Amino acid sequence: MQSKLFFVVLFIFTFLTFGAAMAVDSANVSNAEEKAKTSFDHIKLAEYYENEANALKAKAEEQRKLLEEYQNHSEYYGREGQDFESHHEALLREYTKAAERHSEMAVSHRNMSKKVK
């Protein structure tokens, strides 16, 4: 019984820590953008946004593959397939938009790094 409780607590603690780290990361980016004054600061922000854009593009590609699988084999999914399709279309659209925004931010910070010395 104690081992089960231990693993449950460990599992919950892991997710709480991960969620807090993500919240801190986004807060740090906001602070970094406000405090960015040197060329190096803008380059680091551009790298961050490029990495995030690449991760979002990978997620969008995964959603595209799921949609393609559905469209090729829609007969396997029945009525729930329509929900499946609309859900993954929405995710694909959101990931694509977010990737574009992050790419634009990366370009913006690259341009700022050239202006600021």
MDAnalysis code that builds the backbone (N, CA, C; Angstrom):
import MDAnalysis as mda
import numpy as np

u = mda.Universe.empty(351, n_residues=117, atom_resindex=np.repeat(np.arange(117), 3), trajectory=True)
u.add_TopologyAttr("name", ["N", "CA", "C"] * 117)
u.add_TopologyAttr("resid", np.arange(1, 118))
u.add_TopologyAttr("resname", ["MET", "GLN", "SER", "LYS", "LEU", "PHE", "PHE", "VAL", "VAL", "LEU", "PHE", "ILE", "PHE", "THR", "PHE", "LEU", "THR", "PHE", "GLY", "ALA", "ALA", "MET", "ALA", "VAL", "ASP", "SER", "ALA", "ASN", "VAL", "SER", "ASN", "ALA", "GLU", "GLU", "LYS", "ALA", "LYS", "THR", "SER", "PHE", "ASP", "HIS", "ILE", "LYS", "LEU", "ALA", "GLU", "TYR", "TYR", "GLU", "ASN", "GLU", "ALA", "ASN", "ALA", "LEU", "LYS", "ALA", "LYS", "ALA", "GLU", "GLU", "GLN", "ARG", "LYS", "LEU", "LEU", "GLU", "GLU", "TYR", "GLN", "ASN", "HIS", "SER", "GLU", "TYR", "TYR", "GLY", "ARG", "GLU", "GLY", "GLN", "ASP", "PHE", "GLU", "SER", "HIS", "HIS", "GLU", "ALA", "LEU", "LEU", "ARG", "GLU", "TYR", "THR", "LYS", "ALA", "ALA", "GLU", "ARG", "HIS", "SER", "GLU", "MET", "ALA", "VAL", "SER", "HIS", "ARG", "ASN", "MET", "SER", "LYS", "LYS", "VAL", "LYS"])
u.atoms.positions = np.array([
    [0.826, -1.193, 0.000],
    [0.000, 0.000, 0.000],
    [0.864, 1.249, 0.000],
    [1.928, 1.224, 0.804],
    [2.788, 2.398, 0.881],
    [3.529, 2.629, -0.427],
    [3.887, 1.552, -1.122],
    [4.590, 1.723, -2.396],
    [3.649, 2.336, -3.444],
    [2.368, 1.941, -3.432],
    [1.406, 2.534, -4.364],
    [1.239, 4.018, -4.076],
    [1.128, 4.352, -2.816],
    [0.988, 5.750, -2.423],
    [2.225, 6.547, -2.822],
    [3.379, 5.945, -2.630],
    [4.630, 6.608, -3.007],
    [4.655, 6.932, -4.494],
    [4.279, 5.955, -5.323],
    [4.303, 6.177, -6.764],
    [3.253, 7.191, -7.210],
    [2.111, 7.186, -6.571],
    [1.071, 8.176, -6.895],
    [1.561, 9.577, -6.552],
    [2.155, 9.732, -5.374],
    [2.678, 11.039, -4.959],
    [3.807, 11.467, -5.879],
    [4.683, 10.538, -6.236],
    [5.789, 10.847, -7.152],
    [5.256, 11.286, -8.513],
    [4.249, 10.590, -9.007],
    [3.636, 10.918, -10.287],
    [3.033, 12.319, -10.262],
    [2.277, 12.626, -9.233],
    [1.644, 13.945, -9.106],
    [2.701, 15.032, -8.969],
    [3.702, 14.778, -8.158],
    [4.773, 15.756, -7.961],
    [5.504, 16.053, -9.261],
    [5.727, 15.022, -10.066],
    [6.405, 15.206, -11.355],
    [5.620, 16.150, -12.250],
    [4.307, 15.947, -12.350],
    [3.499, 16.808, -13.204],
    [3.379, 18.225, -12.649],
    [3.297, 18.364, -11.360],
    [3.242, 19.703, -10.770],
    [4.544, 20.457, -11.027],
    [5.654, 19.777, -10.898],
    [6.946, 20.404, -11.149],
    [7.074, 20.813, -12.609],
    [6.652, 19.933, -13.506],
    [6.725, 20.222, -14.933],
    [5.854, 21.426, -15.284],
    [4.645, 21.489, -14.749],
    [3.738, 22.614, -15.011],
    [4.290, 23.920, -14.482],
    [4.882, 23.887, -13.293],
    [5.479, 25.100, -12.718],
    [6.661, 25.560, -13.559],
    [7.440, 24.623, -14.056],
    [8.587, 24.985, -14.885],
    [8.143, 25.655, -16.171],
    [7.042, 25.174, -16.759],
    [6.535, 25.799, -17.979],
    [6.040, 27.205, -17.700],
    [5.374, 27.419, -16.581],
    [4.879, 28.745, -16.226],
    [6.038, 29.700, -15.985],
    [7.058, 29.234, -15.316],
    [8.235, 30.059, -15.054],
    [8.922, 30.404, -16.360],
    [8.992, 29.444, -17.299],
    [9.647, 29.673, -18.580],
    [8.965, 30.786, -19.352],
    [7.636, 30.787, -19.443],
    [6.932, 31.830, -20.176],
    [7.068, 33.183, -19.474],
    [7.106, 33.175, -18.153],
    [7.317, 34.426, -17.415],
    [8.720, 34.947, -17.674],
    [9.689, 34.063, -17.747],
    [11.059, 34.476, -18.016],
    [11.195, 35.084, -19.404],
    [10.469, 34.553, -20.371],
    [10.530, 35.099, -21.727],
    [9.958, 36.511, -21.741],
    [8.853, 36.723, -21.050],
    [8.261, 38.060, -20.991],
    [9.234, 39.043, -20.348],
    [9.857, 38.627, -19.268],
    [10.847, 39.486, -18.609],
    [12.043, 39.730, -19.515],
    [12.486, 38.696, -20.210],
    [13.639, 38.834, -21.098],
    [13.335, 39.796, -22.243],
    [12.113, 39.752, -22.758],
    [11.742, 40.673, -23.833],
    [11.732, 42.109, -23.343],
    [11.249, 42.317, -22.132],
    [11.210, 43.669, -21.588],
    [12.610, 44.209, -21.312],
    [13.512, 43.328, -20.901],
    [14.853, 43.756, -20.507],
    [15.883, 43.651, -21.629],
    [15.490, 43.170, -22.797],
    [16.434, 42.994, -23.899],
    [16.933, 44.341, -24.396],
    [18.229, 44.567, -24.237],
    [18.816, 45.833, -24.668],
    [20.013, 45.638, -25.582],
    [20.660, 44.508, -25.464],
    [21.855, 44.282, -26.271],
    [21.532, 43.375, -27.449],
    [22.440, 43.366, -28.382],
    [22.303, 42.502, -29.547],
    [22.253, 41.035, -29.121],
    [23.074, 40.680, -28.144],
    [23.120, 39.303, -27.653],
    [21.770, 38.882, -27.070],
    [21.118, 39.776, -26.338],
    [19.800, 39.475, -25.755],
    [18.787, 39.136, -26.851],
    [18.793, 39.930, -27.910],
    [17.845, 39.701, -29.001],
    [18.176, 38.420, -29.759],
    [19.440, 38.101, -29.899],
    [19.824, 36.856, -30.571],
    [19.351, 35.652, -29.767],
    [19.509, 35.699, -28.445],
    [19.050, 34.594, -27.596],
    [17.525, 34.450, -27.674],
    [16.821, 35.572, -27.685],
    [15.360, 35.505, -27.821],
    [14.965, 34.942, -29.186],
    [15.681, 35.331, -30.227],
    [15.396, 34.805, -31.565],
    [15.617, 33.291, -31.598],
    [16.686, 32.825, -30.963],
    [16.943, 31.387, -30.902],
    [15.829, 30.662, -30.145],
    [15.382, 31.256, -29.053],
    [14.297, 30.657, -28.278],
    [13.045, 30.522, -29.149],
    [12.676, 31.605, -29.841],
    [11.474, 31.569, -30.671],
    [11.624, 30.601, -31.848],
    [12.826, 30.491, -32.402],
    [13.048, 29.536, -33.484],
    [12.878, 28.107, -32.993],
    [13.412, 27.822, -31.805],
    [13.254, 26.477, -31.239],
    [11.788, 26.160, -30.961],
    [11.074, 27.134, -30.417],
    [9.646, 26.935, -30.155],
    [8.883, 26.743, -31.469],
    [9.212, 27.519, -32.481],
    [8.542, 27.392, -33.779],
    [8.795, 26.007, -34.376],
    [10.019, 25.516, -34.254],
    [10.331, 24.182, -34.775],
    [9.548, 23.100, -34.030],
    [9.424, 23.243, -32.724],
    [8.651, 22.274, -31.941],
    [7.179, 22.315, -32.349],
    [6.643, 23.510, -32.563],
    [5.247, 23.631, -32.980],
    [5.032, 23.089, -34.391],
    [6.006, 23.279, -35.259],
    [5.903, 22.727, -36.612],
    [5.884, 21.200, -36.561],
    [6.674, 20.619, -35.658],
    [6.670, 19.162, -35.510],
    [5.312, 18.673, -35.017],
    [4.712, 19.403, -34.079],
    [3.375, 19.031, -33.588],
    [2.345, 19.164, -34.707],
    [2.463, 20.217, -35.513],
    [1.532, 20.404, -36.627],
    [1.681, 19.274, -37.641],
    [2.908, 18.856, -37.889],
    [3.147, 17.754, -38.817],
    [2.522, 16.457, -38.292],
    [2.614, 16.247, -36.993],
    [1.997, 15.066, -36.383],
    [0.476, 15.100, -36.569],
    [-0.125, 16.267, -36.385],
    [-1.567, 16.404, -36.575],
    [-1.940, 16.204, -38.040],
    [-1.094, 16.686, -38.951],
    [-1.355, 16.504, -40.374],
    [-1.354, 15.018, -40.733],
    [-0.402, 14.275, -40.143],
    [-0.341, 12.836, -40.410],
    [-1.561, 12.116, -39.851],
    [-2.028, 12.525, -38.673],
    [-3.240, 11.919, -38.112],
    [-4.451, 12.204, -38.998],
    [-4.539, 13.420, -39.509],
    [-5.647, 13.759, -40.409],
    [-5.576, 12.949, -41.700],
    [-4.379, 12.825, -42.218],
    [-4.194, 12.053, -43.443],
    [-4.600, 10.595, -43.215],
    [-4.221, 10.043, -42.075],
    [-4.614, 8.673, -41.735],
    [-6.129, 8.563, -41.670],
    [-6.760, 9.538, -41.042],
    [-8.226, 9.510, -40.967],
    [-8.837, 9.559, -42.357],
    [-8.353, 10.467, -43.192],
    [-8.943, 10.631, -44.517],
    [-8.724, 9.400, -45.394],
    [-7.597, 8.718, -45.197],
    [-7.339, 7.503, -45.973],
    [-8.147, 6.312, -45.478],
    [-8.504, 6.307, -44.195],
    [-9.210, 5.165, -43.612],
    [-10.400, 5.617, -42.768],
    [-11.180, 6.534, -43.285],
    [-12.301, 7.077, -42.510],
    [-13.346, 6.017, -42.183],
    [-13.387, 4.955, -42.958],
    [-14.390, 3.916, -42.707],
    [-14.150, 3.169, -41.387],
    [-12.957, 3.263, -40.848],
    [-12.644, 2.581, -39.588],
    [-13.137, 3.347, -38.361],
    [-13.454, 4.612, -38.523],
    [-13.706, 5.462, -37.374],
    [-15.177, 5.674, -37.032],
    [-16.060, 5.402, -37.954],
    [-17.489, 5.559, -37.680],
    [-17.873, 7.009, -37.413],
    [-18.923, 7.199, -36.594],
    [-19.419, 8.555, -36.299],
    [-18.393, 9.351, -35.501],
    [-17.629, 8.698, -34.655],
    [-16.634, 9.411, -33.861],
    [-15.530, 10.000, -34.746],
    [-15.433, 9.492, -35.943],
    [-14.417, 9.973, -36.875],
    [-14.592, 11.436, -37.231],
    [-15.836, 11.903, -37.285],
    [-16.073, 13.313, -37.584],
    [-15.533, 14.199, -36.463],
    [-15.732, 13.759, -35.223],
    [-15.162, 14.500, -34.092],
    [-13.636, 14.452, -34.150],
    [-13.118, 13.287, -34.469],
    [-11.678, 13.099, -34.592],
    [-11.108, 14.059, -35.636],
    [-11.768, 14.096, -36.780],
    [-11.289, 14.944, -37.871],
    [-11.327, 16.422, -37.493],
    [-12.428, 16.888, -36.951],
    [-12.540, 18.310, -36.619],
    [-11.574, 18.682, -35.500],
    [-11.380, 17.789, -34.542],
    [-10.444, 18.055, -33.450],
    [-9.023, 18.220, -33.983],
    [-8.603, 17.311, -34.832],
    [-7.227, 17.367, -35.342],
    [-7.045, 18.486, -36.371],
    [-8.094, 18.837, -37.087],
    [-8.012, 20.004, -37.972],
    [-7.798, 21.273, -37.154],
    [-8.522, 21.391, -36.039],
    [-8.371, 22.563, -35.172],
    [-6.975, 22.611, -34.559],
    [-6.482, 21.471, -34.100],
    [-5.125, 21.443, -33.546],
    [-4.089, 21.808, -34.600],
    [-4.251, 21.280, -35.796],
    [-3.329, 21.594, -36.884],
    [-3.328, 23.094, -37.168],
    [-4.504, 23.674, -37.226],
    [-4.632, 25.110, -37.477],
    [-3.970, 25.924, -36.361],
    [-4.213, 25.560, -35.110],
    [-3.638, 26.305, -33.986],
    [-2.121, 26.169, -33.928],
    [-1.607, 24.954, -34.122],
    [-0.151, 24.763, -34.099],
    [0.511, 25.519, -35.248],
    [-0.131, 25.532, -36.405],
    [0.435, 26.242, -37.561],
    [0.481, 27.751, -37.298],
    [-0.609, 28.293, -36.756],
    [-0.635, 29.729, -36.441],
    [0.411, 30.085, -35.390],
    [0.519, 29.264, -34.363],
    [1.489, 29.529, -33.299],
    [2.913, 29.445, -33.841],
    [3.178, 28.487, -34.715],
    [4.512, 28.364, -35.304],
    [4.840, 29.593, -36.141],
    [3.858, 30.094, -36.879],
    [4.073, 31.297, -37.688],
    [4.354, 32.509, -36.801],
    [3.605, 32.635, -35.700],
    [3.837, 33.755, -34.771],
    [5.230, 33.681, -34.161],
    [5.647, 32.479, -33.781],
    [6.974, 32.332, -33.189],
    [8.059, 32.617, -34.228],
    [7.846, 32.202, -35.466],
    [8.807, 32.499, -36.527],
    [8.905, 34.002, -36.762],
    [7.764, 34.686, -36.742],
    [7.764, 36.136, -36.907],
    [8.504, 36.825, -35.761],
    [8.304, 36.331, -34.546],
    [9.008, 36.903, -33.392],
    [10.508, 36.679, -33.519],
    [10.909, 35.516, -34.020],
    [12.330, 35.233, -34.203],
    [12.937, 36.205, -35.213],
    [12.226, 36.424, -36.309],
    [12.717, 37.365, -37.333],
    [12.791, 38.775, -36.751],
    [11.773, 39.148, -35.994],
    [11.753, 40.465, -35.377],
    [12.959, 40.665, -34.459],
    [13.258, 39.667, -33.636],
    [14.399, 39.795, -32.727],
    [15.730, 39.741, -33.479],
    [15.787, 38.993, -34.566],
    [17.011, 38.994, -35.394],
    [17.243, 40.396, -35.962],
    [16.160, 41.027, -36.430],
    [16.291, 42.381, -36.979],
    [16.679, 43.369, -35.878],
    [16.109, 43.215, -34.697],
    [16.447, 44.099, -33.577],
    [17.911, 43.935, -33.176],
    [18.423, 42.715, -33.269],
    [19.826, 42.478, -32.872],
    [20.776, 43.210, -33.822],
    [20.348, 43.425, -35.070],
    [21.179, 44.152, -36.021],
    [21.138, 45.653, -35.769],
    [20.004, 46.129, -35.257],
    [19.862, 47.557, -34.994],
    [20.538, 47.988, -33.710],
    [20.495, 47.117, -32.705],
    [21.041, 47.433, -31.379],
    [22.486, 46.973, -31.324],
    [23.320, 47.822, -30.850],
    [24.746, 47.455, -30.701],
    [25.161, 47.523, -29.285],
])
